[in-house]
Amino acid sequence: MFEELSGDVSLELFTEHESPLILPGTDCPTCKDTRLLLEEVAGLSDKLHLQVLEVRPEDGPAAAHGIQRIPALVISADGVKGQVRYFGLPAGYEFSVLIGSILDVSKGQAGLSDETMEVLNSLDKDLHIQVFVTPT
């Protein structure tokens, strides 16, 4: 599927520093699995570039992207307006959403109608859209 990538895609993973100590209230049970999954995905194509940022949500890089919880993934590409932010572990049904998002960002296409694109392009301020995915 990644042979269809039109251009390079940046994957920025915001996660916590992995520590052998478990501190109550700071544990991210899916951070390690998310990191391993994204390292494997990024290894499938030279056009995928994974950057792992071990931060707290209030840190500069996380705050600049509006990251308020971890694990968080920001998918972007040069020349493509906007970005996709994904929170949580993209496993199970969500894995196909992750792959589709990477392909869409690479192509700079959202699969929206011309009419919808006209409305979105006419907006005079930023728009924040949230989509919640669950298999139930």
N, C-alpha and C positions, 0 to 999 in steps of 0.2 A: 504493500500500500504506500510506503514512503517513497517509492519511485515516482509517485505523482506529485511530490513536493515541488512547488514552483520556485521557491527560494528558501533561504535560511530562516529558521525559526528559533527564537530565544525562549528558553524555558527557565524561569527563575523560581526556584523552590525556596520558600521561607519556612524554616524549621528550627528546632531547638538543637543546641549542642548535645550530642549523645554523651551521657555520663554513666559511669558504673554505679553512681549513687542515685537512689530514688528519693526525691524530696517531695513530700506531700504538697499537692496543689500546683506543681509545676510539671507533672508528667504528661507527656503527649504520647498516648498509646499507639497512634498510627504514624507518627513521624518517621520512624525507622523504615517501616514497610513502604511508605510513600517514597522515601529517598531511594530505596533499593529498586522499586518498580520504575521510577523515572530514570535512574542510571541505566537500567536495562533497555528501556525504550529509546533513550538518547543514543545508545550504542548501536542502534540499528541503521542510523543514517548519518553521514557526514554533514548533513544540512540541519541537524538538530544540535543545539548548543545549550547544555545544562549548566546553570550556575546555582550552587547551593549556598544560601545565606543563612547562617546560624544566628538568629536574632530573637529578640523579644518583640511583641507587636508594637511597643512604644518606641522602638529604635528607629533612627532616621530612614533607612531604606524601606522598612516595612511601612512606616507612616506615610512615606511619599507615594506608595501604591495603594494606600487605604487598607492595609492588611491589619485586621484586628484579632485574628485567631490563626493558629497554625495546626496542621500543615496547610500552606497556601501555595498555589502555583499561579504564576503570571505567564501567559503565553502571548508573545508579540513577534512582530517581524518588521524590518525596515521598510518604510514606504507604505505601511498599512496603518490606517487611522484606527485608533482604539486598541483595546487589548481584551483578552479573556482572562478572568480570574477564577480559579477553581479552588474551593476549600474542601479539605478532607482527603481521604484516601480514594483515588479513582479506581476502585476494584469492582468486580462483579459487573453489573449492568452499566455502571459508570465508566468502565474502561473503554467501551465503544464511543462514549461521548468524548472522552479525552482524545482518542485517535482522530475522530471527526473534527474536533476543534483544532488540532494541530494542522490537519490538511486544509481546513477552511482559512486559518490565519495565513498559512503559506501562500495560498492563492489570492488572499485579500478579498474573498467572497463570503458573503453571509447567507446566500441562498434566499434573499428577500426579493419581493417583487419590485419593479421599477417605481411603482406608486409609493410603496413603503420607504424606499431609499430616498425619494424626493422629500417626503415628510421629515425623515431623519436629518437630511442635509440642510433643511430649512430651520432647524432648531437653533436658537441663539444662545443656548446655555447647555452645559453638560447634562447628560441624562444617565441615571444610574438604574440599570435593570438587573434584577436578581431572579434567577431561575433555580428552583429547588428540585433536586432529582432524588427519587426514592423508588425502589421496586415494589412498594406495597400500596 
